[in-house]
């Protein structure tokens, strides 16, 4: 009886230890998957921001924030065709980040028309990550700092355009109204949001 009791205690202890190992493995696997999805999302954002169009190509700041939408006007290369532009919008809906990308845009009038339209019907949509509790984006405007106020970026663009009227040496492109993007994503699986900063056009 004593031997049976000892074996029972050993079996219970072994089961508890095995259960903790399995739970720990599952937790580590889930955290690694979250990190992989975060990395993919931020890598895609970095690519879009790096390929952001110049302000004169976009007809305004290439990056914009409005409500739950982060918008980037970026260069889009079509093999065998002239370079074109594309509008990319990141939106959060139902706890999921989705990247919407417009068809290639070949002329300025079409670009301005699509920028004014918030509809994304007919755009390619790629769900990037789920379980998102909140997403925060701020733009860096030189001489102003980090802001979510789009009129601030528009004012900076107007000042840059005004500066172009002054004769300058060389043929340097006009400075960007927005030079940086900060994105913070909070997920239900994280204690604190994950934040990344991207340089526009680089």
N, CA, C and O of each residue as an XYZ file, in Angstrom:
808
protein
N       0.826     -1.209      0.000
C       0.000      0.000      0.000
C       0.868      1.270      0.000
O       0.595      2.252     -0.690
N       1.940      1.188      0.825
C       2.841      2.343      0.890
C       3.486      2.591     -0.472
O       3.609      3.735     -0.908
N       3.902      1.501     -1.146
C       4.546      1.629     -2.461
C       3.572      2.220     -3.476
O       3.943      3.057     -4.298
N       2.316      1.768     -3.405
C       1.297      2.278     -4.339
C       1.070      3.776     -4.099
O       0.945      4.556     -5.043
N       1.019      4.161     -2.816
C       0.815      5.576     -2.485
C       1.973      6.420     -2.990
O       1.767      7.512     -3.520
N       3.192      5.917     -2.827
C       4.370      6.653     -3.308
C       4.325      6.807     -4.825
O       4.606      7.881     -5.356
N       3.967      5.716     -5.524
C       3.873      5.765     -6.985
C       2.803      6.762     -7.435
O       2.974      7.456     -8.437
N       1.694      6.828     -6.681
C       0.621      7.767     -7.027
C       1.094      9.211     -6.892
O       0.805     10.054     -7.741
N       1.830      9.484     -5.802
C       2.357     10.843     -5.598
C       3.342     11.206     -6.698
O       3.303     12.313     -7.236
N       4.236     10.257     -7.034
C       5.218     10.510     -8.105
C       4.511     10.768     -9.431
O       4.916     11.649    -10.190
N       3.443      9.994     -9.718
C       2.701     10.171    -10.970
C       2.047     11.544    -11.044
O       2.062     12.193    -12.090
N       1.463     11.991     -9.904
C       0.816     13.315     -9.883
C       1.849     14.414    -10.106
O       1.616     15.345    -10.877
N       2.998     14.304     -9.426
C       4.046     15.308     -9.592
C       4.570     15.340    -11.026
O       4.802     16.409    -11.589
N       4.754     14.152    -11.610
C       5.242     14.068    -12.988
C       4.232     14.680    -13.949
O       4.617     15.370    -14.893
N       2.931     14.432    -13.718
C       1.889     14.992    -14.600
C       1.865     16.508    -14.511
O       1.733     17.196    -15.523
N       1.994     17.032    -13.280
C       2.009     18.489    -13.118
C       3.222     19.112    -13.807
O       3.110     20.162    -14.440
N       4.363     18.471    -13.682
C       5.562     18.985    -14.335
C       5.426     18.969    -15.852
O       5.801     19.927    -16.528
N       4.885     17.866    -16.383
C       4.684     17.762    -17.825
C       3.675     18.797    -18.308
O       3.841     19.382    -19.379
N       2.626     19.022    -17.515
C       1.604     20.005    -17.889
C       2.209     21.410    -17.949
O       1.904     22.177    -18.862
N       3.063     21.749    -16.984
C       3.710     23.062    -16.993
C       4.633     23.216    -18.196
O       4.702     24.294    -18.787
N       5.339     22.157    -18.563
C       6.229     22.208    -19.733
C       5.421     22.457    -21.004
O       5.798     23.275    -21.843
N       4.297     21.735    -21.136
C       3.459     21.890    -22.326
C       2.878     23.297    -22.394
O       2.879     23.923    -23.454
N       2.379     23.797    -21.256
C       1.824     25.155    -21.226
C       2.895     26.199    -21.567
O       2.641     27.147    -22.311
N       4.094     26.007    -21.009
C       5.187     26.924    -21.298
C       5.565     26.899    -22.770
O       5.825     27.946    -23.363
N       5.596     25.710    -23.364
C       5.921     25.598    -24.789
C       4.877     26.308    -25.640
O       5.218     27.025    -26.582
N       3.601     26.108    -25.308
C       2.523     26.753    -26.068
C       2.590     28.268    -25.948
O       2.349     28.984    -26.920
N       2.923     28.760    -24.742
C       3.021     30.205    -24.544
C       4.159     30.790    -25.362
O       3.999     31.834    -25.995
N       5.319     30.119    -25.354
C       6.467     30.586    -26.127
C       6.142     30.570    -27.623
O       6.497     31.500    -28.347
N       5.468     29.515    -28.083
C       5.112     29.429    -29.503
C       4.161     30.554    -29.904
O       4.300     31.137    -30.979
N       3.186     30.859    -29.026
C       2.241     31.937    -29.318
C       2.952     33.283    -29.363
O       2.662     34.103    -30.234
N       3.892     33.527    -28.423
C       4.621     34.792    -28.408
C       5.507     34.927    -29.637
O       5.628     36.019    -30.191
N       6.128     33.831    -30.074
C       6.960     33.869    -31.273
C       6.123     34.170    -32.516
O       6.568     34.893    -33.407
N       4.917     33.617    -32.574
C       4.021     33.885    -33.701
C       3.587     35.347    -33.706
O       3.519     35.968    -34.766
N       3.293     35.903    -32.526
C       2.938     37.322    -32.429
C       4.090     38.199    -32.922
O       3.875     39.163    -33.657
N       5.314     37.857    -32.514
C       6.472     38.638    -32.935
C       6.669     38.559    -34.445
O       7.032     39.549    -35.079
N       6.429     37.385    -35.018
C       6.579     37.224    -36.465
C       5.561     38.093    -37.208
O       5.902     38.743    -38.196
N       4.312     38.105    -36.732
C       3.270     38.900    -37.376
C       3.554     40.389    -37.226
O       3.362     41.157    -38.168
N       4.014     40.802    -36.032
C       4.393     42.200    -35.833
C       5.503     42.582    -36.798
O       5.453     43.647    -37.412
N       6.509     41.719    -36.937
C       7.639     42.010    -37.820
C       7.169     42.157    -39.263
O       7.616     43.064    -39.964
N       6.277     41.284    -39.717
C       5.763     41.381    -41.076
C       5.001     42.686    -41.291
O       5.163     43.340    -42.321
N       4.173     43.062    -40.322
C       3.396     44.298    -40.438
C       4.304     45.512    -40.513
O       4.135     46.367    -41.382
N       5.274     45.590    -39.595
C       6.175     46.739    -39.581
C       7.092     46.753    -40.808
O       7.422     47.828    -41.310
N       7.508     45.583    -41.298
C       8.338     45.534    -42.504
C       7.573     46.073    -43.709
O       8.138     46.787    -44.538
N       6.293     45.731    -43.806
C       5.485     46.235    -44.919
C       5.318     47.748    -44.816
O       5.418     48.455    -45.818
N       5.065     48.243    -43.609
C       4.959     49.692    -43.424
C       6.262     50.382    -43.792
O       6.256     51.423    -44.450
N       7.388     49.800    -43.365
C       8.686     50.392    -43.656
C       8.912     50.477    -45.165
O       9.411     51.488    -45.661
N       8.551     49.431    -45.891
C       8.705     49.426    -47.344
C       7.854     50.517    -47.990
O       8.328     51.241    -48.865
N       6.600     50.634    -47.560
C       5.712     51.645    -48.132
C       6.214     53.056    -47.843
O       6.205     53.913    -48.726
N       6.652     53.297    -46.611
C       7.118     54.633    -46.230
C       8.425     54.967    -46.931
O       8.643     56.117    -47.314
N       9.301     53.978    -47.106
C      10.560     54.208    -47.798
C      10.317     54.599    -49.253
O      11.072     55.390    -49.818
N       9.269     54.050    -49.858
C       8.971     54.326    -51.261
C       7.966     55.462    -51.423
O       7.377     55.618    -52.493
N       7.765     56.254    -50.373
C       6.808     57.359    -50.437
C       7.173     58.328    -51.555
O       8.345     58.633    -51.777
N       6.148     58.803    -52.252
C       6.351     59.772    -53.324
C       6.787     61.111    -52.728
O       6.590     61.362    -51.539
N       7.373     61.960    -53.553
C       7.691     63.306    -53.104
C       6.396     64.109    -53.028
O       5.381     63.728    -53.611
N       6.445     65.221    -52.304
C       5.232     66.012    -52.123
C       4.708     66.569    -53.443
O       3.497     66.668    -53.639
N       5.621     66.936    -54.352
C       5.151     67.462    -55.622
C       4.522     66.369    -56.481
O       3.594     66.641    -57.243
N       5.020     65.127    -56.366
C       4.406     64.010    -57.095
C       3.025     63.697    -56.535
O       2.093     63.405    -57.285
N       2.900     63.760    -55.203
C       1.629     63.406    -54.559
C       0.645     64.562    -54.541
O      -0.534     64.362    -54.246
N       1.104     65.761    -54.851
C       0.220     66.924    -54.797
C      -0.088     67.346    -53.373
O      -1.080     68.035    -53.136
N       0.740     66.946    -52.423
C       0.551     67.240    -51.007
C       1.445     66.314    -50.208
O       2.210     65.549    -50.795
N       1.371     66.362    -48.878
C       2.169     65.428    -48.079
C       1.874     63.980    -48.473
O       0.715     63.580    -48.584
N       2.943     63.197    -48.685
C       2.765     61.813    -49.132
C       2.161     60.936    -48.038
O       1.591     59.887    -48.340
N       2.273     61.344    -46.778
C       1.690     60.599    -45.661
C       0.581     61.416    -45.030
O       0.683     62.636    -44.906
N      -0.478     60.731    -44.634
C      -1.597     61.415    -43.991
C      -2.239     60.482    -42.971
O      -2.213     59.260    -43.118
N      -2.815     61.084    -41.934
C      -3.538     60.349    -40.893
C      -4.939     60.918    -40.809
O      -5.125     62.133    -40.733
N      -5.921     60.036    -40.824
C      -7.313     60.478    -40.688
C      -8.104     59.382    -39.988
O      -8.328     58.312    -40.555
N      -8.528     59.650    -38.751
C      -9.296     58.658    -38.001
C      -8.497     57.386    -37.787
O      -7.410     57.417    -37.211
N      -9.041     56.263    -38.255
C      -8.366     54.974    -38.081
C      -7.571     54.580    -39.322
O      -7.279     53.401    -39.522
N      -7.218     55.566    -40.162
C      -6.537     55.285    -41.419
C      -5.186     55.976    -41.494
O      -5.074     57.172    -41.225
N      -4.155     55.213    -41.863
C      -2.847     55.750    -42.204
C      -2.698     55.606    -43.711
O      -2.815     54.501    -44.242
N      -2.441     56.706    -44.404
C      -2.382     56.694    -45.867
C      -0.991     57.079    -46.344
O      -0.378     58.013    -45.829
N      -0.497     56.334    -47.350
C       0.807     56.595    -47.954
C       0.641     56.610    -49.465
O       0.092     55.674    -50.048
N       1.123     57.685    -50.100
C       1.221     57.709    -51.562
C       2.640     57.284    -51.903
O       3.599     57.962    -51.533
N       2.780     56.169    -52.605
C       4.098     55.591    -52.835
C       4.353     55.359    -54.322
O       3.430     55.301    -55.135
N       5.636     55.228    -54.644
C       6.026     54.902    -56.010
C       5.679     53.445    -56.283
O       5.787     52.592    -55.402
N       5.259     53.170    -57.516
C       4.881     51.814    -57.901
C       5.459     51.548    -59.281
O       5.059     52.178    -60.260
N       6.398     50.616    -59.357
C       7.058     50.304    -60.619
C       6.343     49.152    -61.315
O       6.166     48.078    -60.741
N       5.937     49.392    -62.554
C       5.309     48.364    -63.376
C       6.325     47.924    -64.415
O       6.789     48.756    -65.195
N       6.693     46.635    -64.456
C       7.689     46.181    -65.437
C       7.274     46.550    -66.863
O       6.156     46.266    -67.292
N       8.186     47.178    -67.579
C       7.930     47.524    -68.976
C       7.053     48.737    -69.170
O       6.640     49.026    -70.293
N       6.754     49.466    -68.082
C       5.890     50.646    -68.190
C       6.517     51.803    -67.427
O       7.444     51.623    -66.637
N       5.989     52.994    -67.684
C       6.484     54.177    -66.979
C       6.169     54.068    -65.490
O       5.173     53.451    -65.112
N       7.012     54.665    -64.639
C       6.737     54.623    -63.190
C       5.371     55.229    -62.871
O       4.957     56.214    -63.483
N       4.695     54.639    -61.925
C       3.387     55.122    -61.518
C       3.339     55.272    -60.008
O       4.293     54.951    -59.300
N       2.205     55.769    -59.533
C       1.999     55.923    -58.100
C       0.912     54.970    -57.627
O       0.137     54.438    -58.422
N       0.874     54.770    -56.325
C      -0.125     53.900    -55.704
C      -0.478     54.475    -54.340
O       0.383     55.003    -53.637
N      -1.744     54.367    -53.973
C      -2.186     54.796    -52.649
C      -2.343     53.557    -51.773
O      -3.006     52.591    -52.150
N      -1.723     53.605    -50.605
C      -1.832     52.506    -49.641
C      -2.506     53.039    -48.385
O      -2.132     54.092    -47.868
N      -3.498     52.309    -47.903
C      -4.187     52.707    -46.677
C      -4.169     51.552    -45.682
O      -4.574     50.432    -45.993
N      -3.688     51.855    -44.477
C      -3.745     50.905    -43.366
C      -4.940     51.285    -42.502
O      -5.069     52.429    -42.065
N      -5.810     50.311    -42.262
C      -6.987     50.576    -41.444
C      -7.150     49.490    -40.397
O      -6.749     48.344    -40.596
N      -7.745     49.873    -39.278
C      -8.052     48.924    -38.210
C      -9.558     48.763    -38.150
O     -10.285     49.742    -37.983
N     -10.024     47.545    -38.285
C     -11.456     47.265    -38.222
C     -11.653     45.917    -37.538
O     -11.072     44.910    -37.942
N     -12.479     45.913    -36.496
C     -12.742     44.663    -35.789
C     -11.507     44.043    -35.186
O     -11.387     42.819    -35.137
N     -10.561     44.889    -34.713
C      -9.355     44.359    -34.086
C      -8.337     43.803    -35.059
O      -7.439     43.065    -34.653
N      -8.456     44.145    -36.355
C      -7.525     43.629    -37.361
C      -6.962     44.772    -38.198
O      -7.695     45.671    -38.612
N      -5.642     44.729    -38.446
C      -5.000     45.693    -39.336
C      -5.060     45.145    -40.757
O      -4.631     44.021    -41.017
N      -5.591     45.945    -41.666
C      -5.700     45.530    -43.065
C      -4.996     46.569    -43.935
O      -5.172     47.772    -43.742
N      -4.201     46.099    -44.886
C      -3.521     46.988    -45.843
C      -4.279     46.965    -47.163
O      -4.409     45.921    -47.801
N      -4.776     48.130    -47.562
C      -5.469     48.283    -48.836
C      -4.538     48.996    -49.810
O      -3.932     50.009    -49.459
N      -4.422     48.480    -51.020
C      -3.557     49.082    -52.037
C      -4.360     49.330    -53.303
O      -5.045     48.437    -53.803
N      -4.268     50.562    -53.819
C      -5.006     50.929    -55.019
C      -4.344     50.332    -56.260
O      -3.186     49.918    -56.206
N      -5.073     50.284    -57.375
C      -4.415     49.939    -58.642
C      -3.386     51.014    -58.982
O      -3.464     52.120    -58.447
N      -2.416     50.717    -59.863
C      -1.432     51.739    -60.263
C      -2.133     52.961    -60.855
O      -3.103     52.834    -61.602
N      -1.629     54.141    -60.511
C      -2.228     55.405    -60.949
C      -1.268     56.097    -61.906
O      -0.096     56.294    -61.586
N      -1.773     56.467    -63.090
C      -0.907     57.007    -64.130
C      -0.953     58.504    -64.317
O      -0.060     59.057    -64.958
N      -1.962     59.192    -63.783
C      -2.020     60.637    -63.992
C      -2.481     61.342    -62.721
O      -3.086     60.740    -61.834
N      -2.175     62.643    -62.663
C      -2.408     63.414    -61.443
C      -3.888     63.581    -61.129
O      -4.275     63.553    -59.961
N      -4.716     63.754    -62.144
C      -6.142     63.947    -61.889
C      -6.757     62.708    -61.248
O      -7.582     62.819    -60.342
N      -6.354     61.523    -61.721
C      -6.854     60.277    -61.130
C      -6.368     60.141    -59.699
O      -7.107     59.678    -58.829
N      -5.120     60.544    -59.448
C      -4.565     60.475    -58.098
C      -5.360     61.361    -57.153
O      -5.758     60.910    -56.078
N      -5.599     62.604    -57.529
C      -6.321     63.527    -56.659
C      -7.755     63.058    -56.426
O      -8.295     63.223    -55.333
N      -8.360     62.481    -57.439
C      -9.724     61.976    -57.296
C      -9.774     60.816    -56.295
O     -10.685     60.740    -55.471
N      -8.794     59.920    -56.371
C      -8.765     58.778    -55.466
C      -8.391     59.189    -54.051
O      -8.849     58.579    -53.085
N      -7.555     60.229    -53.921
C      -7.192     60.699    -52.586
C      -8.396     61.276    -51.848
O      -8.498     61.156    -50.627
N      -9.303     61.899    -52.587
C     -10.491     62.492    -51.970
C     -11.553     61.452    -51.649
O     -12.444     61.707    -50.838
N     -11.470     60.282    -52.276
C     -12.464     59.227    -52.077
C     -11.969     58.252    -51.011
O     -10.894     57.670    -51.156
N     -12.735     58.074    -49.956
C     -12.316     57.162    -48.880
C     -12.664     55.709    -49.181
O     -12.279     54.814    -48.428
N     -13.383     55.465    -50.267
C     -13.796     54.110    -50.634
C     -12.581     53.301    -51.099
O     -11.694     53.833    -51.765
N     -12.550     52.026    -50.747
C     -11.446     51.156    -51.167
C     -11.969     49.954    -51.961
O     -11.295     48.929    -52.055
N     -13.155     50.083    -52.523
C     -13.694     49.006    -53.363
C     -12.807     48.814    -54.583
O     -12.420     49.782    -55.237
N     -12.490     47.573    -54.884
C     -11.630     47.267    -56.022
C     -10.150     47.310    -55.699
O      -9.325     46.979    -56.550
N      -9.793     47.713    -54.479
C      -8.393     47.719    -54.062
C      -8.021     46.332    -53.540
O      -8.878     45.594    -53.054
N      -6.744     45.988    -53.644
C      -6.298     44.729    -53.045
C      -6.247     44.910    -51.536
O      -5.803     45.949    -51.046
N      -6.701     43.903    -50.798
C      -6.755     43.966    -49.336
C      -5.994     42.781    -48.748
O      -6.248     41.628    -49.096
N      -5.063     43.083    -47.859
C      -4.260     42.039    -47.214
C      -4.372     42.200    -45.702
O      -3.846     43.170    -45.156
N      -5.047     41.270    -45.003
C      -5.082     41.322    -43.529
C      -3.688     41.024    -42.984
O      -3.088     40.007    -43.332
N      -3.176     41.904    -42.137
C      -1.817     41.752    -41.630
C      -1.758     41.148    -40.242
O      -0.928     40.275    -39.987
N      -2.614     41.590    -39.342
C      -2.568     41.036    -37.997
C      -3.904     41.238    -37.300
O      -4.625     42.199    -37.568
N      -4.215     40.322    -36.410
C      -5.462     40.387    -35.647
C      -5.131     40.596    -34.177
O      -3.965     40.637    -33.788
N      -6.180     40.727    -33.367
C      -5.979     40.909    -31.939
C      -5.437     42.272    -31.576
O      -4.805     42.433    -30.532
N      -5.678     43.270    -32.437
C      -5.153     44.616    -32.202
C      -6.121     45.387    -31.331
O      -7.294     45.539    -31.672
N      -5.624     45.874    -30.200
C      -6.462     46.669    -29.319
C      -6.476     48.129    -29.704
O      -7.503     48.795    -29.578
N      -5.327     48.645    -30.181
C      -5.236     50.054    -30.571
C      -4.039     50.240    -31.485
O      -3.049     49.515    -31.391
N      -4.145     51.232    -32.377
C      -3.014     51.601    -33.231
C      -2.936     53.119    -33.256
O      -3.935     53.809    -33.456
N      -1.742     53.612    -33.052
C      -1.504     55.048    -32.951
C      -0.444     55.429    -33.969
O       0.562     54.732    -34.100
N      -0.650     56.523    -34.690
C       0.350     56.985    -35.655
C       0.557     58.485    -35.487
O      -0.396     59.234    -35.270
N       1.811     58.913    -35.590
C       2.151     60.333    -35.541
C       3.134     60.632    -36.660
O       3.942     59.783    -37.038
N       3.056     61.848    -37.185
C       3.937     62.292    -38.249
C       4.966     63.273    -37.688
O       4.672     64.048    -36.779
N       6.188     63.224    -38.251
C       7.212     64.180    -37.837
C       7.305     65.272    -38.893
O       7.625     65.009    -40.052
N       7.021     66.499    -38.477
C       7.103     67.666    -39.350
C       8.307     68.490    -38.904
O       8.349     68.925    -37.754
N       9.293     68.719    -39.784
C      10.469     69.505    -39.392
C      10.085     70.865    -38.815
O       9.153     71.517    -39.287
N      10.810     71.271    -37.802
C      10.618     72.538    -37.085
C       9.335     72.553    -36.248
O       9.037     73.549    -35.588
N       8.586     71.467    -36.273
C       7.356     71.364    -35.468
C       7.463     70.211    -34.485
O       7.172     70.365    -33.299
N       7.887     69.039    -34.992
C       7.983     67.848    -34.155
C       6.900     66.849    -34.483
O       6.288     66.912    -35.550
N       6.659     65.922    -33.565
C       5.656     64.876    -33.777
C       4.253     65.452    -33.620
O       3.979     66.214    -32.693
N       3.378     65.077    -34.535
C       2.019     65.609    -34.513
C       1.056     64.660    -35.207
O       1.458     63.848    -36.040
N      -0.210     64.770    -34.858
C      -1.279     64.062    -35.567
C      -2.158     65.067    -36.308
O      -3.186     64.707    -36.881
N      -1.738     66.329    -36.286
C      -2.512     67.407    -36.879
C      -2.110     67.602    -38.340
O      -1.046     68.159    -38.612
N      -2.943     67.154    -39.287
C      -2.610     67.243    -40.701
C      -2.464     68.686    -41.191
O      -1.604     68.934    -42.036
N      -3.260     69.660    -40.707
C      -3.025     71.041    -41.156
C      -1.606     71.525    -40.890
O      -1.097     72.379    -41.616
N      -0.954     70.983    -39.845
C       0.435     71.343    -39.572
C       1.334     70.909    -40.721
O       2.218     71.653    -41.144
N       1.101     69.695    -41.224
C       1.877     69.202    -42.368
C       1.564     70.016    -43.615
O       2.460     70.300    -44.409
N       0.301     70.392    -43.797
C      -0.077     71.210    -44.954
C       0.602     72.581    -44.890
O       1.040     73.105    -45.914
N       0.691     73.162    -43.689
C       1.370     74.448    -43.525
C       2.849     74.332    -43.875
O       3.420     75.214    -44.516
N       3.465     73.219    -43.439
C       4.883     73.012    -43.745
C       5.088     72.885    -45.251
O       6.067     73.395    -45.796
N       4.149     72.195    -45.928
C       4.233     72.054    -47.382
C       4.115     73.416    -48.055
O       4.851     73.707    -48.998
N       3.196     74.253    -47.579
C       3.027     75.592    -48.152
C       4.299     76.417    -47.978
O       4.696     77.144    -48.888
N       4.938     76.307    -46.814
C       6.185     77.042    -46.570
C       7.296     76.546    -47.496
O       8.085     77.341    -48.006
N       7.355     75.230    -47.711
C       8.367     74.670    -48.617
C       8.138     75.159    -50.044
O       9.084     75.503    -50.753
N       6.873     75.185    -50.456
C       6.564     75.658    -51.805
C       6.906     77.143    -51.956
O       7.378     77.576    -53.007
N       6.664     77.909    -50.901
C       6.994     79.329    -50.941
C       8.500     79.527    -51.034
O       8.970     80.449    -51.700
N       9.259     78.655    -50.361
C      10.718     78.763    -50.377
C      11.281     78.472    -51.767
O      12.369     78.940    -52.105
N      10.554     77.707    -52.567
C      11.036     77.374    -53.909
C      11.073     78.596    -54.819
O      11.756     78.596    -55.843
N      10.335     79.638    -54.439
C      10.328     80.852    -55.264
C      11.627     81.636    -55.129
O      11.924     82.513    -55.941
N      12.394     81.311    -54.096
C      13.684     81.972    -53.875
C      14.750     81.217    -54.665
O      14.839     79.995    -54.546
N      15.557     81.905    -55.464
C      16.593     81.213    -56.243
C      17.523     80.415    -55.329
O      17.978     80.902    -54.294
N      17.791     79.176    -55.741
C      18.652     78.311    -54.948
C      19.750     77.754    -55.834
O      19.613     77.690    -57.056
N      20.853     77.347    -55.192
C      21.934     76.712    -55.923
C      21.622     75.241    -56.127
O      21.099     74.576    -55.233
N      21.948     74.739    -57.313
C      21.733     73.326    -57.582
C      20.286     73.022    -57.910
O      19.445     73.917    -58.007
N      20.019     71.747    -58.077
C      18.671     71.288    -58.428
C      18.130     70.331    -57.381
O      17.494     69.335    -57.725
N      18.369     70.612    -56.131
C      17.900     69.729    -55.055
C      16.377     69.724    -55.026
O      15.756     70.769    -55.221
N      15.762     68.559    -54.784
C      14.304     68.508    -54.696
C      13.818     69.277    -53.475
O      14.559     69.433    -52.504
N      12.578     69.758    -53.515
C      12.058     70.482    -52.348
C      11.998     69.569    -51.133
O      11.758     68.371    -51.281
N      12.209     70.104    -49.939
C      12.156     69.259    -48.733
C      10.755     68.718    -48.515
O       9.770     69.303    -48.967
N      10.679     67.601    -47.822
C       9.386     66.984    -47.528
C       8.711     67.705    -46.371
O       9.372     68.180    -45.447
N       7.385     67.779    -46.434
C       6.629     68.355    -45.324
C       6.607     67.389    -44.145
O       6.585     67.815    -42.990
N       6.612     66.080    -44.438
C       6.624     65.039    -43.399
C       7.847     64.169    -43.635
O       8.009     63.601    -44.715
N       8.707     64.062    -42.631
C       9.950     63.305    -42.796
C      10.014     62.039    -41.944
O      10.935     61.238    -42.104
N       9.057     61.849    -41.047
C       9.096     60.665    -40.191
C       7.708     60.179    -39.837
O       6.742     60.942    -39.851
N       7.621     58.894    -39.518
C       6.367     58.268    -39.096
C       6.625     57.414    -37.871
O       7.552     56.604    -37.854
N       5.804     57.596    -36.844
C       5.871     56.769    -35.640
C       4.570     55.981    -35.520
O       3.484     56.562    -35.524
N       4.679     54.673    -35.415
C       3.504     53.813    -35.311
C       3.607     52.977    -34.040
O       4.629     52.339    -33.786
N       2.540     52.988    -33.245
C       2.466     52.161    -32.037
C       1.255     51.248    -32.161
O       0.139     51.708    -32.404
N       1.483     49.964    -31.995
C       0.404     48.984    -32.087
C       0.276     48.258    -30.755
O       1.237     47.672    -30.255
N      -0.914     48.307    -30.197
C      -1.193     47.581    -28.967
C      -2.039     46.358    -29.267
O      -3.074     46.463    -29.926
N      -1.613     45.218    -28.798
C      -2.336     43.959    -29.022
C      -2.803     43.398    -27.692
O      -2.247     43.702    -26.637
N      -3.832     42.577    -27.767
C      -4.379     41.985    -26.550
C      -3.373     41.066    -25.865
O      -3.496     40.786    -24.672
N      -2.374     40.595    -26.621
C      -1.384     39.684    -26.040
C      -0.188     40.419    -25.455
O       0.721     39.783    -24.921
N      -0.169     41.761    -25.544
C       0.983     42.525    -25.080
C       0.633     43.384    -23.872
O      -0.482     43.894    -23.759
N       1.605     43.538    -22.968
C       1.401     44.408    -21.801
C       1.504     45.877    -22.200
O       0.766     46.721    -21.691
N       2.435     46.178    -23.127
C       2.612     47.560    -23.600
C       2.659     47.540    -25.124
O       3.059     46.537    -25.716
N       2.252     48.643    -25.772
C       2.287     48.692    -27.242
C       3.712     48.581    -27.788
O       4.679     48.919    -27.107
N       3.821     48.106    -29.018
C       5.101     48.046    -29.732
C       5.175     49.273    -30.638
O       4.239     49.554    -31.387
N       6.288     50.003    -30.565
C       6.442     51.250    -31.316
C       7.630     51.158    -32.263
O       8.695     50.659    -31.901
N       7.431     51.644    -33.471
C       8.507     51.720    -34.462
C       8.484     53.108    -35.112
O       7.426     53.724    -35.249
N       9.667     53.588    -35.508
C       9.799     54.873    -36.187
C      10.434     54.634    -37.559
O      11.434     53.927    -37.680
N       9.835     55.236    -38.587
C      10.321     55.087    -39.952
C      10.674     56.454    -40.537
O      10.010     57.452    -40.254
N      11.728     56.487    -41.356
C      12.097     57.713    -42.052
C      11.437     57.697    -43.422
O      11.525     56.703    -44.143
N      10.792     58.767    -43.779
C      10.045     58.837    -45.023
C      11.007     58.991    -46.197
O      11.860     59.879    -46.208
N      10.856     58.117    -47.172
C      11.653     58.213    -48.396
C      13.052     57.660    -48.298
O      13.852     57.843    -49.216
N      13.375     56.973    -47.186
C      14.720     56.414    -47.038
C      14.629     54.992    -46.481
O      15.654     54.341    -46.281
